Amino acid sequence: MGKILINPILPVWLMGIICVGLLFLKRKSLGAYIRQIIAVLLLFTINIRPMVPNESISVETEKLNIKVIFVVDNTISMLAEDYNGSFRRLDGVADDVRHIVDSIDGADFTVISFNNNAAVSVPFTDNGSYVATMVSSLYPIRSIYAKGTSLNIVHDTLAFVAKKAHEKDDGAVAVFFLSDGEITDDSQLQSFADIAGYISCGAVMGYGTTNGGEMYYVDPYYDEPEHIMDYTQYPAEPAISKIDENNLNSLAKDLGIDYVHMTSSNKINPVLEKVKKKAESDLSEKEMKEKQIWASKDIYYYFAMALMVLILWDAVLLATGHVKRNRKKKSDDEQQ
């Protein structure tokens, strides 16, 4: 048997608070309180919903002859809350990446993220679910450490990865560049045209609005979100980040791919159709790849059964004690 997996029903921290609260409701007798502690532990275990790998399932998936490069802007401006209304841009990025990997399942994916520096966050893999999860976990560095946004910082890394992907085999290379296009370090957007020869298809995906949005930074050490302020004016006011579509359009033109202003995941569908057609045209014959998927079996109901038995046992003990007390009281009354 493999390691135990968990899939909490309520957040673990919330159930922890509830359980601690229940333990403070201390019962009078030692035996009753011991049963209470056991019941609380069982309740906590049931909530985390433990599972064990059950059996291996073999499935065949079509292996597409295409490599997909996600370039994700992970600067603090991507926290601006103006995606599809009032959602954070990074939340939109996470949803859109998941939509893309689900739509072109069978491709090889990699993720390049950038803020002060650019780095390959995920090497090439055909595990789209893993890629989507990693992108959803991206979060900017604090504003006090940020050096200002520059799209140029990712040029060399993208050029290296795209060139290697292009040279590895005859398959297509798709690039999805996800950014708000904002440059705040006083630099000018350099040309990305030298990378276009390695790219077959894809899109520059723009996030944000011309009106812009405010940003809140969630520090894991503090409870309250930190409002990002603009200290270049006095008194300081909430900083506003706005999309720069001029930069995004220039980037798309240099790379030879489409520009799409993202307001929902469906906006990228026309590009995905082109990507899938390009992938299929590069296949001499469809390659099927077998994957092993482990099914999971819930075991929380064993703990639920134990909790039920404990509750019934406690109820019987309470009822028995109540009957005994009533008999003793009746006997005392008769003697009086």
N, C-alpha and C positions, 0 to 999 in steps of 0.2 A: 504494500500500500504506500502511496506517495504522501507528500506532506498534506496536512489538513488545511483546507481553504476556508475563508469566511466570507459571508455576504450579509452584513448587518442590516436588520430591519429598521431600527432607529440608529442614528449616529452613536458610535461607541461612547463618546464623551457625554452625550445626553443621558444614555442609559446608566453610565457610571454615576452621574449626579443623582439620578432617581434611586439607584441601589444604595448609595451612601445615605440618602434621606430615609430609606426604609430601615436601614440598620440603626438609625437614631431612635426609631420608634421601639425602644427596648421593652421587651415583655418582662413580667415579674419573675417568673421561675427560670432557673438556669436551663432546664431541659427545653422549655418553650423557646427560649432565646437561641439555643443551639439549632433547633428546627427552623427558626426564622432565618438564621445565617445561611443554612443549607438552601433554603428556598430562594433567598436572594441570589446566591451563587448560581443556582440552576436557572433563574430568570435571566441573569446576565448572559449565561452560556446560550440559552435559547435565542436571545436577541441577536447575538453575533452570527447565528445560523451557520454552524460548522458543517463543512462538506468534505468528503473524501473522494479522490478519483475512483471511478467505478469500473470503466472499461474503455478500451481504445477503439475508436471508430475510424475506419479508413474512408476518406473521401477523395474524389478526383476533381481537380480544378484546372481550368484552362490556363496555361502559362503564356502570357503575352510577351512578345519580344519588344519590350519598350522599357526604358528607364525613366522614372519620374523624379525630378528634383524639386523639392519644396524649398523656397527661400522665404523665411519668416522674419519679418520685422518684429523684434522683441524689445523695442525701445519704450520708454515710459509714455510716449504719446499714444501708443496703442491701447492704453487704458481709458482713453477718452470715450465717453458714453454717448455716442451718436451713430451706432450701427443699427440699422433697421428700427429707428425710433430712439430708444434710450439704453440700448445694450452696449457693453464694452466692445471695442473693436476686436480685442483678443478673443472674446467669446465667439464672435462671428468667424474669426479665423479657424478656431477649433471646430466649429460646426461645418465649415466649408471644406476643411481638409478631410474630415470624416466622410463627407458626401463624395468627395473625389475618389478616395481610396475604395469606397464601396462601389462606385460606378465603374472603376477600371480594375477590379479585382483580378489578380494574376500578373500585374506589373511588378517591377522592382522599384522600391521607393527609398529616397534618402531625404534628410532634412538638414538644411543649413539655417542656423538662426544667427541674428546679429544684434548687438547693441553697441557697447564700446569696442567690441571685437567681433569677428565672425568665426564661427566654428561649426563643424559637422556634428550635429546633435545626435543624428541617427545614421549609421552607415547603411548602405544598400541592403534592403531586406524585402521579401515578398509578404511579410506579415503586416498587412495594412492596419489591422486593429492596434498593433503595437505602435505604429507610426502615429495614428490618430490620438492615442493615449498620451504619447510623449509630447505632441504639439499642445494638447490641452493642459499639460503641466507647465508649460513655459510661462515665465513671469519676469517682468523687467527688474533691473537693479534699482536701488533707491536713487532718487533724484540727486542727492548730495554726492553720489559717486559717478553719476552720468556725465559724460564729457560733451554732450550735444549730439544730435542725430546727424549721421552722414550715410547716405546710401553707398557712397564710394567704398566704405569699409568692407563690403562684401564682394567687391568686384573680383579680386584675385582668387578668393576661395571658390566662387562660382565658376570662374574660368577653369581652374584646376579640375574640379569635379566634373564639369561638363565635358572637358577635353578627354578625361580618362574614360568616361562613360561612352563617349563617341568612338574612341579608339578600341574599346574592349571587344565589340562585335559589330555586326551590321544593323543592329536594331535601332529604332528611333529613340530620341532623347527629348523628353518633354520637360519644360520648366514652368512652374507656377510660382510667381513672385508676389508675395502677399505683404502689402505695406500701405501706409497712408501717404507716402511720398514726401513727408515733411523733412526738411533739412534745417537744422538749428545751430550748426557750428560755423556758419558763415562761409562754408565751402560751396563750390559750384559742382553740379552733377557732371561727372566725367562720362566719356563715351563708353558704352558697353558693346559697341558694334563688333569688336574683335571676338566676342563670344558667340555671335549669331551663327557662325559656320558650324558650330557643334550642336545646334538646337534644331529640332524638326518641327516642334509645335508647342503649344502651351498658352499661357496668358499672364499678363501683369494684372493683379487683382487689387483694386483700390478700395480703401476703407476710410470712412469718415464723411463729413459734409462740409460745405463751404461756410456754413454758420459755425461749425465746430462744436466741441463738447468739452466739459470739464473732466478732470481726472482725479481719481481717488486711489491712493496707494495703501494696500493692506499689509501692514507689518505683522509678521507672525508673533512678535513679542508684545504687541499691544492689541487691545480689544477694538478700538475705534479706528475706522479708515482715516488716513491722513489726506486732507485736501491739498492737492498740488497748487501752490500759489505762485503768482508772478511777482517777483521782488524787484523787477526792473522799474517799477513805478511805485509812487508813495501816495497814499497808503497801498500796501500790497492787495491785489485782488486775485480771485481764482484764475489760474492759467487756462487759456483756451487753446486747444489744438485743432487745426483745420487741415483738411485734405489738400494736397498739392497735386492737382491732376496734370499740371504742366510737366512736372518731373516724371510722373507715372507714364504719361503718353510718350515722352522722350525715351524713357527706358524701354517701353514696349516696341517703339520704332527701331531702336538700336538692336534689340534682341530678335526682331523679325517675328514677333508674336502679337496676339490681340491684347487690347486693353479692355477690361471689364470693371465697371464701378459696381461693387458688391453691396447689395441691400438684402439679399437672401441667397441661399445656396443654389436655387434654381437658375440664377443668372449665369452660372458657369456652364450650364447644360449644353448649349450650342458648341462651346469649345471642347467639351468632353466627347461629343459625337465626332469631332474632327480627330481628336487624339485616338479614339478607339478605331476609327477607320485607318489611321496611319499605322497603328499597331498591327491590325489584321493584314494590311497590304504588305507588311514586312515579313509575314509568316509564310514560309514555303509550305508548311503543314502545321496544323495545330498540335502543340505539345501539351500532353496532359501530365500534370504533376500530382502524385499521391501525397496526401498529408495525413498525419496521425492526429486526431483530435480526442482529447480525454474528456469523457462525460463525467459529471460530478453527481454524487449521491448525497442527499441531505441526511444528516444524522441527528439534527436538533430534536426530532420527535422522541428520541430515546430519553432525552433530558426532560422533555415536556411530560412524558409518561411518569418519570420519576417525580416531577413536581406535583402532578396530579395525585399520585399515591401519597406523597408527603402531606398535601392539603387535606385529603380524606382522613389520613391518620390523625392529623392535628384536630380535624373537626370531630372525630370520634372521641379523642381524649378530652376535648372541651365539653362535648355533650355528656360524657361519662362523669366528668368532674362536676358538671352542673347538676346532674341527677343526684350524685352523692351529697352535694351541699344541700339540696332540697330535702332529702331524706333526713339528714342530720338536723336541719332546721325544724322539720315536722316533729322529729323525736324530742327535741328540746322543748318545743311548744307543748307537747303532750305531758311531759314531765312537770312542766310548770302548772 
